[in-house]
Amino acid sequence: MTAPNAAAASGAAPRNNSESFAMLLQHPLMKPLAALFALLLVDLIFIPGFFHLEWKDGHLYGSLVDIVNRAAPLMLAALGMTLVIATRGIDISVGAVVALSGTVASMLIGGTMVMHNGVPVYEANTPMLWALCAAMGAAILCGAWNGLLVSTLGLQPIVATLILMVAGRGLAQLLTDGQIVTVYYQPFFFLGSGYLFGLPFSLYVVAAVVLAVALLMRKTALGLFIQAVGINPVAARLAGLKTAALIFFVYVFCSACAGMAGLMISSNIKSADANNAGLLLELDAILAVTLGGTSLAGGKFSLAGSMIGALIIQTLTYTIYSLGVPPEVNMVVKSVVVFLVCLSQSPEFKQIWKRKAA
């Protein structure tokens, strides 16, 4: 009997299959995917017609479409937060940047009614492209402020971003005088509530940003550098890496993602609400990143995991509201999830668990 036949007769192939299956179960994305699948299973059982999709007026409608559409701003915020956490940082000013960027865009665009061929139409007070650039510029300046405080002045990330968390929303409220600014310019609505080829346009924006960042992380050394800074910033600096520049970059990128999220939110609600827009979004973004498997200790990060984490949070919110559970329960559930995730990443808890198991 030849060696391959002997191996087949002795059962080597099944062992290889079992080992492959075991390795698949140990994949970092398996836990968030299992959590998302469990939520979808609950929706399938308790929410009638949850998976029903309908093509109407050239658009695809259904609960799944609503979930991914509403999760788009959170996915962008989580994408930026992933790189910040990977460098051992944190950015709790994301919600304020969302409010500020949406406020700047809405105030500049606004809308003035004019007569065009005898038909009343709304025109933007400022060309929409310039308004969007101004909003993104404000967001990038916020990120540069955070990056400067953390990378150059050496402030603790949570303290540095706490400053902007308060000042950014306060500035947005000063710009709007505490009032809701309504937008009447129709083309602006397409960004957050428009459809392209039957799917929400916001999904194409998120997909383009995620794809660009993923290629940047994989095809260049940037991803490796960010991991090195997160694992040991002192060793990374001694090895010749410009750690300050890398930290500055991730905070600017995080605020840029939050700025795009703010544009989506203000476009979707057709207004700017400086008081409530993006409120507590930074907490959802941090939760999405940790659910996706990114280590709060820095170094290890997963872009795909963060996207799955954002879908988990939005699906959980949709499930709670659809089942008629009071909205306050949503906050309690999120806090419990945060607690469990922190426990799962605690080395001391893992050692205690191993000793108990032994």
N, C-alpha and C positions, 0 to 999 in steps of 0.2 A: 504494500500500500504506500502510495506516494505521500510526501509530507502534507500537501494541501488537503488530500483526501483524509488523511489521518486527523488533521486539525478539524475538518468538517465533521468527521465521525465522533470526535471527542467533545463536540459542542463548542468549539472556539467561536464560531459565527454568532450563536446566540449571546455568548458573553460579550462580544464586541457590540452587538445591538443593545444589550442592556447597559453597557458602559456609555454608549452614545446617548441613550435615553436619560441616563443619570446626569451626564454632562449638560444635556438640554435643560433638565430641571434645575440645574445649578446656574443657568444663565442669568445674568443680572436683571434682565427684563422680564423674567418669568413671574416674579412676585407682583409687579405693577400690572402686568397683563392678566394675571389671575384675579387681582382685585377688580379690575375693570370688567372682566367676564362675569364675576359674581354679581356686580351691580346690574349688569345687563340682564342677567338671569332673573333677578328680582323684578326688574321692570317687565320682563316677558310674562311673568306669572301674575303680577298684581296690577299692571297698567294695560288695559285693553287697547289693542292697535298700536302698541309702542313701536313696533318694527314696520308698520305700514307706511309705504312711500307712495306718493301720488304726483303724477306729472300734470301740471296745470298751468296754462298760460305761458308755456315754455320754461317753467321753473319746476324744480323738484322740491316737494313739500313733505314734511314728516318730522317726527320727534327727533330722529337721529340728525337730520339736517339742522334743526334748531339748536341741538346741543353743540355740534361742532362750530356752528356759526357764532354762538354766544361764547364759546370757549376761545375764539380767535384772539381777543385782546389778552386773555390770561396766558395763552401759549406764547405770545410775543414777550410778555413780561417775564415769564418763566425762562425763556431762552436767554434773555440778558442776565437774569439772576443766576443762572447756572454757571456762567463764566465767573461771576463775582464770587460765588460760594467756592468755586474751584480754587480760588487764590486765598482761601481762608477769610474772605470778607463777607459782608452782608450789606444790603441796601434797602433800608426801610423808608426811603423817600420816593419809591416808585409811584405810589398813589398820588402824591403831590405833583409829580412830573406829569402824570396823566391829566390831572385837573388843569395844570398850567398850559400844556400844549393844546388841549381842547379849547380852553378859554381864548388863547391867542388866535387860533384859527377861526373860531366862531365870531369873535369880535371884528376881525379883519374882513371876513366874508360877508356876514350879515345878510343883507338882501334889501334892495330898493325896488319898489314897483314902478315900472315904466310901461308905456304903451308902445307896442310893436305891431304895426299893421292893424291897428285897432284892437289888438288883443293885449290885455294886461299880463305882463311877465315880470319875474324878479331877476334883477341883475346883481352881481356881487359888488360890494363896495370896493373891494380890492381884488385884482385878478387872483383866481383860486390858487394858481401855481405859486405865486409870491406869498400868499397866506400860508400855504402848507410849508413852504421853505422857512418862513418866519417861525412857525410853530415848532418845526424840527430843530431850528437853530436855538430856540429857547430851551428845548429839551437837552440838546448837546451841551449848551452852556451849563446847565444844571449838572450834567455828568462830569464836565471838566472841573466844576467846583468841588464835587465829591472826590474826584480823583486827585485833585491838588491837595486837599486836606489829608487824605489817607496816604498817598504815595510820597508827597514832599514834606508835609508838616508832621507826619507820623501819628495823626490822631487815630484813635480806635474807630474802626468802620461804623459801628453802631452809633457812636457819638457824632461822627462827622455827618452821617446821613440823617440822624435825628434832627440836626439843625435845619437841613433842607426840607425834611418832612413837615416841620412847622412853618418855616418861612415860605416854602413854595406854595402851599395851599393858601397861606395868608396873602401872598402876592396875587394869586388868582382871584381871591375874594375881593381884594382891593380894586383890581382891574374891572370887575363886574359890579362893584358896589354891593356885593352880597346878593345880587339878583341873578335870575336865570336868563342867559342871552340866547334868544331864538334865532335860528338860521332859516332863511327862506330860499336860498339858492339851490335849485334842484340838483345840479351836477354833483354837489358836495355830498348828497345823500348816497350816491352810488358806492362810495368807499366802504361804508359800514352796512348798508342794507341792499346794495345792488346785486345783480346776478349776472354771471358770465357762463355761457354754455350750460345753463341749467343749475349751476351751483353758486353759492354765495361768493361774491368777489373777494371777501376777506380771507377766504381759504387760499386763494391763489397768492395773496400777499404773504400770508404766513408760510406757505410752501416755498415761495421764492426766497424768503429770508432764511428759513431753516436750511434749505439746500445750499445757499451761499455760505452760511456759517459752517455747515458740515464739511463742505469741500475745503474751506479754509483751514479747518482743524485737521483734516486728514491729508491734504495734499501739500501742506506746508508744515514747518516745525512749530507753528504757533501753539497748537494744541499741546505738544510736548513741553513747550516752555511754560505754559500756564499750569500744567500738572506739576512741573518742577518747582515753580514758585509756591504752589499750594502745599507740596510735601515738605519742603524745607527752604524758605526764602533766603536764609543766610547762605546756605550751601549753593543755591542757585546764583546768588550775587557773586560769590567767590569763584564760581565756575565761569563767570563772564557774562551772565545774562543781565540785561537791563531791567531789573525787577520793578523799579519805579515806573518805567515807561509801560510795562505790561499791566501793572495794577491800574495806572491812569487809563489805559485803553479799555479795560473791562468795565470800569465805571462809566466811561463815556458811552460805550456800546449798550450798557444796561439802560441808561437814560434815553438813548435813541430808540430802543425797543419800546420803552414806556411811552415815549412821545408818539410813536406810531399807534400804540394801543389807545392813547388818548384821542387821536384823530378818528379811529374807528368808533369809539364809544360816542363821541360828540356827533359824528355823522349818523350813527344809528338812532340816537334819540333826537336828532335835529336841533340840538341846543347844547349849551355849555352850562353845566351845573357845578360851579366851583366848590360848593359845599359837600356834594355827595359823589361826584365823579371820581372813580378810582379809590373810593374809601375802602380801606383794609385790603386793597388789591395786593399790596406787598406781602401780606401774610399768606394769601392764597398762592402767590408765586413761590414763596419759600416752601410752603407745604407741597406744592407740585414738584419742586426740584427734589425734595427729600423723598417723596413717594417714588420718584423715578430712579432712585438709587444713588444720587450724588451724595457724597460724604460731606457732612457739615464740618469735618476736620480739614477739608481741603484736599486737593490732589486729584482724587477720583471724581469724574463727572460723566454724565450721560445725557446727550442732547435728546435722543429718542425717548429716554426714560422720562425726561421733564415734560415732553409733549404728551406722553401717556398719563403722567400725573395730572396735567391740566385737564385732560378729558375725564379722569376719575373725579376730580372736584366738581366739574360742571355736571357730570352725570349724577353725582350724589345730590347736588343742589336741585336738579330737575326731579329726581326721584322723590325727595322729601316734599317738594311743593306739590307734585302730582298726587301723592298719597294723602294729602290733606293734613300733613303734620305741621304744627306751628313752626314758623320760620326760625324762631329762637333755638329750636332743636338743632338746626344746621350748624350753629356756632358751637354747640356742645359736642356734636359729633366730630367737627373739625379739631376741637381741642383734644379729644380723646385720641384721634388719629395722630396728631402731633406728638402726644405723649408716648404712644406706642412706637412711632418711628424713632424718636429720640432714644427710647430704651433699646431698640434693635441695633442702634449704632453705638451704644455705650460699651466700651471694652470691659468695664467692671461688671456690668450686667451679664455679658456673655460668659465671663469667667464664673460668676455665681451660678449661672444656668448649667454650665458644663459640670461644675462640681456636684450640683443637685442631680443631674442626669447620671453621673458616674456613681 
